[in-house]
Amino acid sequence: MRVEKGQVRAPEIGRPWFNSPPLSFRQLRGRAVLVDFWDYTCVNCIRTLPYVQAWHERYREKGLTVIGVHTPEFTFAQYESNVERGIREFGLTYPIVVDSDREIWKAFANRYWPTKYLLDKDSYLRYAHFGEGSYGETEQVIQELLREIDPSLSLPAIMEAVREEDQMGAVCYRPTGELYLGNRRGRIGNEGGFKEDQIADYEFSGLLEENFFYASGRWASTAEYFEAVEDGSHIVRLKYESAAVNLVMACPHATSAEVVILQDGKALTQSQGTRDTLFRTAAVGRESYVVVDSPRMYFLVDNHQFGSHELELRCSTGVAAFAFTFTSCVDPVATALRTAETA
């Protein structure tokens, strides 16, 4: 979304900073500025970070300053140590300011993760983009703002897509919507719903409906998360439509915990695994699982193609589950090649 020049000037910024001493838009006048609102647990934010980092590296010497504004969705993401861990994990080197009180978020009247705002050399808002995508368009506006500073600049060609599903011709389907597990926003399919703010036993048997999760075992229900507590089995099940599944998890009362993953009643195959998926031989055969050892988003399943599946998570005591997210963009050519290889 382009904004007419001279209409809106950016507010000032403060709070703790990483990768930079504190900056202000006043001192940055004369440079183009990209402001990126993000959260290290947000899958859509995570998917845009390679582009933001690349733009920082491509254009910082040509007049662009990138500022990441980390505005947390969950309480644990307010802590600077967790934000710093996320910054290291994703290899981000541009200036990042912590906005745990949402002061900058409110000053920009922002509503979405991620959102990118481009400011010109006079700190006026010239462009905004909400969510993923439009990477080429965003970079084109960056170059236009830099040429306003110096028309003689030599600039590189617009960068190529970093993922297959970002390329021209990729298909994006409508996936299952984000699914929270805390009782403030969550949708549980068990009869009787949540036993809010208490520890209780949950039981379920029957057919699964999309856009709900179902629980068995003993769980603590809080506003933000659903935590496996005490002894016994702890199971979460859901039906979903997507290409991949992610889950924000933490261990608020344990050092670490495990989640065994079954899709359509079976352990994941190697090709369905993610960078977080581990495999081992168990008494029941091969198991696919993840180890939850820090509060973040975990990549559970990547099917590489859109489809409808049932997911079952067998959680050890201590797992706290916050929100499922689903991704749905696929490259049909790459999908066809994978299908041919496994046929």
C-alpha positions as CSV (number, residue, x, y, z in Angstrom):
1,M,0.0,0.0,0.0
2,R,1.6,3.3,-1.1
3,V,1.0,6.5,0.8
4,E,1.2,9.9,-0.8
5,K,4.3,11.8,0.1
6,G,4.1,14.3,2.9
7,Q,0.9,13.0,4.6
8,V,2.1,11.1,7.6
9,R,5.3,11.5,9.6
10,A,6.6,8.6,11.8
11,P,6.5,8.8,15.6
12,E,9.7,8.7,17.7
13,I,10.9,5.4,19.2
14,G,12.7,4.3,22.4
15,R,13.1,1.2,24.7
16,P,15.9,-1.4,24.8
17,W,17.8,-2.1,21.5
18,F,19.8,-4.9,20.0
19,N,22.4,-4.7,17.4
20,S,22.5,-0.9,17.7
21,P,22.6,2.0,20.1
22,P,19.1,3.7,20.5
23,L,17.9,5.3,17.2
24,S,15.4,8.1,16.5
25,F,13.6,9.0,13.3
26,R,14.9,12.5,13.8
27,Q,18.5,11.4,13.6
28,L,17.7,9.2,10.7
29,R,16.4,12.0,8.5
30,G,18.2,11.9,5.2
31,R,17.9,8.1,5.0
32,A,15.2,5.8,4.0
33,V,13.8,3.6,6.8
34,L,12.1,0.2,6.8
35,V,10.2,-0.4,10.0
36,D,9.3,-4.1,10.4
37,F,6.8,-5.1,13.2
38,W,7.4,-8.8,14.1
39,D,7.3,-11.4,16.9
40,Y,9.9,-14.2,17.0
41,T,7.0,-16.8,17.6
42,C,5.0,-15.7,14.6
43,V,5.3,-18.0,11.5
44,N,4.4,-15.2,9.0
45,C,7.0,-13.0,10.6
46,I,9.6,-15.7,10.5
47,R,9.0,-16.3,6.8
48,T,9.7,-12.7,6.0
49,L,12.9,-12.4,8.0
50,P,15.3,-13.6,5.3
51,Y,14.1,-10.8,3.0
52,V,14.4,-8.1,5.7
53,Q,17.9,-9.3,6.6
54,A,18.9,-9.3,2.9
55,W,17.6,-5.8,2.4
56,H,19.6,-4.6,5.3
57,E,22.8,-6.2,3.8
58,R,22.0,-4.9,0.3
59,Y,21.1,-1.3,1.1
60,R,22.6,-0.2,4.4
61,E,25.5,1.4,2.7
62,K,23.2,3.0,0.1
63,G,21.0,4.9,2.5
64,L,18.6,2.4,4.1
65,T,18.2,1.8,7.8
66,V,16.2,-1.3,8.8
67,I,14.5,-1.2,12.2
68,G,12.9,-4.4,13.6
69,V,10.2,-3.6,16.2
70,H,9.6,-6.7,18.3
71,T,6.1,-6.5,19.7
72,P,5.2,-9.7,21.5
73,E,2.0,-11.7,21.3
74,F,2.6,-13.9,24.3
75,T,3.9,-13.0,27.8
76,F,7.1,-15.0,27.5
77,A,8.0,-13.1,24.4
78,Q,8.2,-9.9,26.4
79,Y,11.4,-11.0,28.1
80,E,14.5,-9.5,26.5
81,S,16.5,-12.7,26.9
82,N,14.0,-14.6,24.8
83,V,13.9,-11.9,22.2
84,E,17.7,-12.0,22.1
85,R,17.7,-15.8,21.6
86,G,15.3,-15.4,18.7
87,I,17.5,-12.7,17.1
88,R,20.5,-15.0,17.3
89,E,18.5,-18.0,16.0
90,F,17.4,-16.2,12.9
91,G,20.8,-14.5,12.3
92,L,19.4,-10.9,12.4
93,T,22.1,-8.1,12.4
94,Y,20.0,-5.0,11.8
95,P,18.8,-2.7,14.7
96,I,15.9,-4.2,16.7
97,V,13.9,-2.4,19.4
98,V,11.9,-4.2,22.1
99,D,8.3,-3.0,22.2
100,S,6.9,-5.1,25.0
101,D,4.5,-2.4,26.2
102,R,3.2,-1.9,22.6
103,E,4.0,1.8,22.7
104,I,5.5,1.9,19.2
105,W,2.7,-0.5,17.9
106,K,0.1,2.0,19.2
107,A,2.0,5.0,17.8
108,F,1.9,3.5,14.3
109,A,-1.8,2.3,14.9
110,N,-0.5,-1.1,13.8
111,R,-2.8,-4.1,13.8
112,Y,-0.9,-7.0,12.2
113,W,2.2,-9.2,12.5
114,P,4.2,-8.8,10.3
115,T,3.8,-5.2,9.0
116,K,6.4,-3.3,7.0
117,Y,6.4,0.5,6.8
118,L,8.7,2.4,4.5
119,L,9.6,6.0,5.4
120,D,11.3,8.5,3.1
121,K,14.3,10.8,3.8
122,D,12.0,13.2,5.6
123,S,10.5,10.5,7.8
124,Y,7.2,10.5,6.0
125,L,5.3,7.2,5.6
126,R,5.4,6.2,1.9
127,Y,4.5,2.5,1.8
128,A,2.9,-0.2,4.0
129,H,2.5,-3.9,3.6
130,F,0.7,-6.3,5.9
131,G,1.5,-10.0,6.1
132,E,3.8,-12.1,3.9
133,G,4.5,-11.6,0.2
134,S,5.0,-8.6,-2.1
135,Y,8.7,-8.9,-1.6
136,G,9.6,-7.6,-5.0
137,E,7.2,-4.7,-4.7
138,T,8.6,-3.7,-1.3
139,E,12.2,-3.8,-2.6
140,Q,11.2,-1.7,-5.6
141,V,9.8,1.0,-3.2
142,I,13.1,0.8,-1.2
143,Q,15.0,1.5,-4.4
144,E,12.7,4.4,-5.3
145,L,13.2,6.0,-1.9
146,L,17.0,5.6,-2.2
147,R,17.0,7.2,-5.6
148,E,15.1,10.2,-4.2
149,I,18.1,10.6,-1.9
150,D,20.7,10.1,-4.6
151,P,19.5,9.7,-8.3
152,S,23.0,8.5,-9.3
153,L,22.9,5.5,-7.1
154,S,23.8,2.1,-8.7
155,L,21.4,-0.4,-7.3
156,P,21.2,-4.2,-7.8
157,A,18.5,-6.1,-9.6
158,I,15.5,-7.0,-7.4
159,M,16.5,-10.2,-5.5
160,E,15.1,-13.6,-6.5
161,A,12.7,-15.4,-4.3
162,V,14.3,-17.3,-1.4
163,R,11.8,-20.1,-1.3
164,E,10.0,-22.2,-4.0
165,E,6.6,-21.1,-2.8
166,D,7.5,-17.4,-3.1
167,Q,8.1,-17.6,-6.8
168,M,5.8,-16.6,-9.6
169,G,3.3,-19.5,-10.2
170,A,3.1,-20.6,-6.6
171,V,-0.3,-21.5,-5.4
172,C,-1.7,-20.4,-2.0
173,Y,-4.8,-22.2,-0.6
174,R,-7.0,-21.2,2.3
175,P,-5.6,-23.2,5.3
176,T,-7.1,-23.9,8.7
177,G,-7.0,-20.6,10.7
178,E,-4.7,-19.9,13.6
179,L,-5.8,-22.0,16.5
180,Y,-5.1,-20.9,20.1
181,L,-5.1,-23.3,23.0
182,G,-5.4,-20.8,25.9
183,N,-8.9,-20.3,27.2
184,R,-9.0,-16.6,26.4
185,R,-9.1,-17.1,22.6
186,G,-8.9,-20.9,22.2
187,R,-11.4,-23.3,20.6
188,I,-11.6,-26.6,22.3
189,G,-13.9,-29.3,20.9
190,N,-14.4,-31.3,24.1
191,E,-17.9,-31.4,25.5
192,G,-18.1,-28.8,28.2
193,G,-15.2,-26.8,26.8
194,F,-12.4,-25.5,29.0
195,K,-12.1,-25.9,32.7
196,E,-10.8,-22.4,32.9
197,D,-7.9,-21.5,35.2
198,Q,-7.8,-24.9,36.9
199,I,-6.3,-28.4,36.5
200,A,-8.8,-30.9,35.3
201,D,-9.2,-34.2,33.4
202,Y,-10.2,-34.0,29.8
203,E,-11.8,-36.9,27.8
204,F,-12.7,-37.2,24.1
205,S,-13.7,-39.9,21.6
206,G,-15.4,-39.3,18.3
207,L,-15.0,-37.5,15.1
208,L,-12.8,-34.4,14.8
209,E,-14.1,-31.1,13.4
210,E,-11.8,-28.6,11.8
211,N,-11.0,-25.3,13.7
212,F,-11.1,-27.0,17.1
213,F,-8.5,-28.9,19.1
214,Y,-9.4,-31.9,21.3
215,A,-7.7,-33.0,24.5
216,S,-7.3,-36.1,26.6
217,G,-5.5,-36.4,29.9
218,R,-4.8,-34.0,32.8
219,W,-4.3,-30.4,31.7
220,A,-4.0,-26.9,33.3
221,S,-6.0,-24.4,31.4
222,T,-4.8,-20.8,31.5
223,A,-5.6,-17.7,29.5
224,E,-2.6,-18.1,27.2
225,Y,-1.7,-21.8,27.1
226,F,-2.8,-25.4,27.8
227,E,-0.3,-27.3,29.9
228,A,0.2,-31.0,30.4
229,V,0.4,-31.7,34.1
230,E,0.9,-34.6,36.5
231,D,1.2,-38.2,35.5
232,G,-0.5,-40.1,32.7
233,S,-0.9,-39.5,29.0
234,H,-1.6,-36.1,27.6
235,I,-3.0,-36.0,24.0
236,V,-4.0,-33.1,21.7
237,R,-5.7,-33.9,18.4
238,L,-7.0,-31.8,15.6
239,K,-8.1,-32.0,12.0
240,Y,-6.5,-29.5,9.6
241,E,-6.1,-28.4,6.0
242,S,-2.7,-27.0,5.2
243,A,0.7,-27.9,3.8
244,A,2.6,-27.5,7.1
245,V,1.8,-27.2,10.8
246,N,3.6,-25.2,13.5
247,L,3.0,-24.9,17.3
248,V,4.2,-22.3,19.8
249,M,5.3,-24.2,22.9
250,A,7.2,-23.7,26.1
251,C,8.0,-25.5,29.4
252,P,7.0,-23.0,32.1
253,H,7.5,-25.5,34.9
254,A,10.0,-27.9,33.5
255,T,13.5,-27.8,31.9
256,S,12.4,-29.6,28.8
257,A,9.7,-32.0,27.5
258,E,8.8,-34.0,24.5
259,V,6.0,-34.2,22.0
260,V,5.5,-37.3,19.9
261,I,3.9,-36.5,16.5
262,L,1.5,-38.7,14.6
263,Q,-0.2,-37.7,11.4
264,D,-3.1,-39.8,10.1
265,G,-2.3,-42.3,12.8
266,K,1.4,-42.8,11.7
267,A,4.8,-41.4,12.6
268,L,6.1,-38.8,10.2
269,T,8.2,-39.9,7.3
270,Q,11.7,-38.3,6.9
271,S,10.3,-36.1,4.1
272,Q,7.5,-34.8,6.3
273,G,9.9,-33.9,9.1
274,T,11.2,-30.4,9.8
275,R,14.3,-28.8,11.2
276,D,12.8,-29.5,14.7
277,T,11.7,-33.1,14.1
278,L,13.7,-35.9,15.6
279,F,13.3,-39.7,14.9
280,R,14.0,-42.7,17.0
281,T,13.2,-46.4,17.3
282,A,10.6,-47.2,20.0
283,A,8.8,-50.3,21.2
284,V,5.9,-49.4,18.9
285,G,8.2,-48.8,16.0
286,R,9.6,-45.6,14.6
287,E,8.7,-42.4,16.4
288,S,8.8,-38.8,15.3
289,Y,9.0,-36.1,18.0
290,V,10.2,-32.7,19.0
291,V,12.0,-31.6,22.2
292,V,10.6,-28.5,23.8
293,D,13.5,-26.8,25.5
294,S,12.8,-23.1,25.0
295,P,9.7,-20.9,24.5
296,R,9.3,-20.5,20.7
297,M,7.5,-21.7,17.6
298,Y,8.2,-25.3,16.7
299,F,7.9,-26.6,13.1
300,L,6.0,-29.8,13.5
301,V,5.1,-31.1,10.0
302,D,5.9,-30.2,6.4
303,N,3.9,-32.1,3.9
304,H,5.2,-30.0,1.0
305,Q,1.7,-30.1,-0.5
306,F,-1.7,-28.9,0.6
307,G,-4.1,-31.5,2.0
308,S,-6.4,-32.5,4.8
309,H,-5.0,-34.5,7.7
310,E,-5.5,-35.5,11.4
311,L,-2.7,-34.6,13.8
312,E,-2.1,-36.3,17.2
313,L,0.4,-34.9,19.7
314,R,1.4,-37.1,22.7
315,C,2.9,-34.6,25.2
316,S,5.0,-35.4,28.2
317,T,4.4,-33.6,31.4
318,G,5.5,-29.9,31.3
319,V,4.5,-29.1,27.7
320,A,2.6,-25.8,27.4
321,A,0.9,-25.3,24.0
322,F,0.0,-21.7,23.0
323,A,-1.1,-21.6,19.3
324,F,-1.1,-23.7,16.1
325,T,-0.4,-22.0,12.8
326,F,-0.7,-23.4,9.3
327,T,1.0,-22.6,6.0
328,S,-0.5,-23.2,2.6
329,C,1.6,-21.8,-0.3
330,V,3.2,-24.5,-2.5
331,D,5.2,-24.5,-5.7
332,P,3.2,-26.9,-8.0
333,V,6.3,-27.8,-10.1
334,A,8.4,-28.7,-7.0
335,T,5.4,-30.7,-5.6
336,A,5.1,-32.6,-8.8
337,L,8.8,-33.5,-8.8
338,R,8.6,-34.7,-5.2
339,T,5.6,-36.8,-6.0
340,A,7.4,-38.4,-9.0
341,E,10.5,-39.1,-6.8
342,T,8.4,-41.0,-4.2
343,A,6.1,-42.8,-6.6
